[in-house]
Amino acid sequence: MSQVYGRVALIGLGLIASSMFWAMRRTGLATEVTGYSRSQETRDTATRIGLCDRICDTAAEAVEGADLVVLAVPVGAMGDVAAEIAPMLKPGATVTDVGSVKRHVIEAVGPHVPDGVHFVPGHPLAGTEHSGPESGFAELFDNRWTLLVPPEGTDPAAIDRLRALWEGMGALVDEMDADHHDLVLAVTSHAPHLIAYTMVGVADDLRRVTDTEVIKYSAAGFRDFTRIAASDPTMWRDVFLTNKDATLEILGRFTEELFALQRAIRTGDGGHLHDYFTRTRAIRRGVIEAGQDTDAPDFGRGRAKT
């Protein structure tokens, strides 16, 4: 794969940004990658492990002369970061992000993007429960979807160039409208995370089941809940606050379904339960057939992806 951008600036150096660096280095997609984190500890760690070609002391320094700027900070912080870097953005550069919510990011970042600079929001649907600069690895995006959500009127050449970068990093790429994206992710990611957090919290509250028993006897279902619930708390707080409407809509639907299952259990309606579980099992088969997971058992020992 040939070079797509000259200089790429990564603002925020967590799992996604660090994985982007290693994926870009794997196939030579950028000439130079600069990096910035507001945490001195994170910057020191990045320097120690060789993450990025140059670690900068300010976001403005990192984006100076960059052809692509990637905002990899929690969605609640993106507006402030965009305002900070705006004066240093090079004409013709592209600004993108990796946030899990898109309408809020467009509204928060868009007004700060200067004329002559392209804005192409994005969202890689890949991750693990780990965070921080040492959590990244080049293969994170392989055969995983990245969604691009360009506002109306965005230069098609800028979109195509960013698509080429993501494809070069191993991702499958699609485009989607911002509001539809936020609804889809409320179904596939946001509501499931909230349910996982809740289930783990319920286990913590059930004093009749000791902490030791919860840990020792965690079957696959609860174990997987705990993996999801270990995700970065700042990121997920911002996701729920900035994708409020779609998440509440899906949680309302979830509550209706849960009540129906409660009624079936209470009344002994085995037919309803069997039909429901048969339908949901088919969805799992579809995920596997689409190459987004494997049916091989790993019993929690593999590198799990959310």
N, C-alpha and C positions, 0 to 999 in steps of 0.2 A: 504494500500500500504506500502511495506517495504522500508527500507533505500536503496538508490541507490548509493550515494556517502557519504564518511565521511565528508570531509570539502569542501565547495564550496566557491569560492571567486567571488564576484560581483564587477567588475571594472566599475564605472559609476552607479549612483543611481537614475535614472529617472523612468519613467512609467514602462518600461519593467522589469528592474532589481528589482524594488520594488514589482511588481506583482509576479515575480518569487520567491522572498523570502516568500511572504505570501502564495503562492501556495505550495511551498516546506514545509512550516511549517504546512499547513492544513493537510497533510497526512504523515508527518515524513520522507520526502525523503532524508534529509541530517542531519548529526549529528550536524554540526556547519556551519554557514554561516558568512563569513567575508565580509566587504564592504569597498569601497573606492570611494571618489569623490575628484576631484582636488579643489572643492570649499569648503572652511571652513564652509560657511553658510549651504551648503547641508549636510556636515558631522554632523554639530550641529543639524540640523533638524532630520536627521536619528537617531541620538542618542536619541533625545527627544521623538520620536514616537515609539522607540523600533524596528526600521528597522535594521535587521541583529543582530546576536549574539554579534558581535564585529566590531566596526568601527575603521579603521586603518588610520594612518596619511600619509602613502605612499602606492602606488600600490604594491611595492616590498614586504612590510610587509604583505599586504592583501593576496598575492598569496603564501607566504611561507608555505609549507606543504599542499597546497590545492590539492585535487584529481581532481577538475574541476575548471577551470578559465573561467568566462564569460565576454567577452569584450562587454560592453553595453554603448559604447561611440559613438559619430558621426563617420561615416566611414572614414572621412578625418583625424581623429586622431588615428586610430587603429594601424597604422604602428609604430608611435612613442611610443605608450603605449606598444606594443609588444616588442620593443627593450628594454624598461625600465625594464620589468618584466622578460625577458628571463633568466637572470642569477639565478633567484630565483625559477624557475619552478622545481617541483619535478619529477624525472624520473618516467615514467608511468602515469603521469597526462595527462588530456585532456584539450586543449584550444578550446573554441568555441566562437561564437559571435552572436549578434542578429541583425546585420545590414541588411538594405534593398537592398544592392548591394553585389554581391558575387564574381565576377571576380576580382574586385579591392581589396577586402579584402584578397583574396587568394594571390594576388601578393604583397600586402603590409605587411601582417602578416606572411605568410608562411616562408620567408627567415629567420625570427627571431626565429622560433620555434626550440628548440634544438633537436638533435637526442635523441630518447627514449621518447619524449613527443608527444602525438597524437594531431592532428589538425583536428577538425570536424566543419567547418563553419555551421551556422544555421540561420534561419530567421523565427520567429513567425509572422504569418499573423494576428496580433491582435493589437489593439490599440484604443486610443481615441484621442480627440484633446487636452487633458490635458497632462502636463508634470511635472517633478519634483518628489521628493521622496514621497510626500504625495498623489500622484495621483494613486498609485498602489492599486490593489485589487486582491484577490486570484482567483476570477472567470474569470479573463480576458481571459485565454487561453481555457476555457471550450468549446469543440466542434469547436475550431478554428484550422486551419492547421498550422503546423510548418514544414518548409522545411529544410532538412539536405543536405548539398552540400559537401560531403567529397572528397578531391582530390584523384586521382588514387593511389592505393596502401595503403590506410588507413586501419589500423587494424579493421577487422569487429567487434571484441569484443568491441572496443571503440565506434563504431557507435551504436551498439546494446544497450550499457549502456546509452548513451546519449538519444537514442530513448526512453528507459524505463523511464528516468527522465521526458521528455516532456509528455509522455503518462500519467505518474503519476500526472502531473500538469493539466491534463484534455484535452491535445491537441490531434489532429489527426496528424499523422506524415507520411511524404513521403520523398523520396530522389529524387534529381534532379541535372542535370549537371549545372555548374555555368553559362555558356553563355545562356542556355535555361532559367534558372531562371531569369536572368536579362532581357530577352526579355518578359517573361510572366509578370514580375512585372512592366515593362514599360507600358504594356497594362492595367493591373488591378489596378495599384496604381500610378506610377510615372506620366504618362501623365494626368490622371484624376486630380491629385493634381495641376499640372501646369495649367490646364484649369480652375480649381476652383480659383487659385490665380489670373488668368487673368480676370475671370468674375467679381470677387470682385473689382479688380483694375479698370475695365471698369466702374463699377457703381460709383466708387469714382471720375472718370474723367468726368462723365456726369453731368455737372453743371446745366443742365436744370432739373435734378432730385435732389432735395435737400437731404442732409444727413439725415434729419429728416424723409423724405418720404421713403428713402431706409430702414431705421430701422423700422419705424412703419408699413410699408406695405409689409414686406418681406414674400412672399408666400413660399411654401415648397421648391421650386427649389432653389431660391437664399439663403434661410436660410441654406439649406444643403451645398451649396457652402461655406458659411461663416464658417460653422463648420470645413470643411476640410481645409480651408485657415487659420484657427487659429492654425494649427500644428506648431511644433517647427521649427523656421526658420533656425537655424544652421544645424539641421539634414537634412532638405530638400535641403538646398544649397549644402551640400556634396553629397546627392543622385544624383542630376542632374549633378554635375561636374564629378562624378565617374561612372555614367551609361549613358554617353553622347550619344554614338552611338545608343543604343537601343531606348532611349527616342526620339532622333531626327527621327529615322525610323518611330516610331509610330505617332509622331506629323505630319510627312509628310503625312502619310495615313489619319490622322484625317483632315488635311487641304483639301485633295482631297474630302473626304466625305462631308465636310462643303461646299465646292464649289458646289458640286452636289445638296445639299439641297437648297443652295441659288438660283441655277438655277431653281429648281422645284418651289420654292416660286415665283420667278420673272415671270415664264411662266405659273403659275397657274396649274401646274401638280399635281393635288390632288391625282391621282393614285399612283405616285411615293412616295409621302409623306405617304400615308396610308400604302402602302406595307412596307416601311422602318420602320415606327413606330410599325407595327405589328410584324416585325422580332425582333426588339429590346425589345418589350414587352415580347416576349417569353424567351429572355435571363434573364430578371428579374424573371420570373416564375421559371426558372432553378435554380437561386440563392436561392430562397425561398425553393424549393423542396430539395436542397442539404443541408438545415439546416444552411446556412450561413447568413440568415436574416429572419425576420418574416414579414408577411403581416399585422400585427396588427398596426393600426395607433398610433403614440406616440406624434405627433405634437411637436417634439422637447423636450418633457418633460422626455423621458427615457434616460438611460445611453447609449449614442450612441457609436458605434464601427466603426472604419474605416476599 
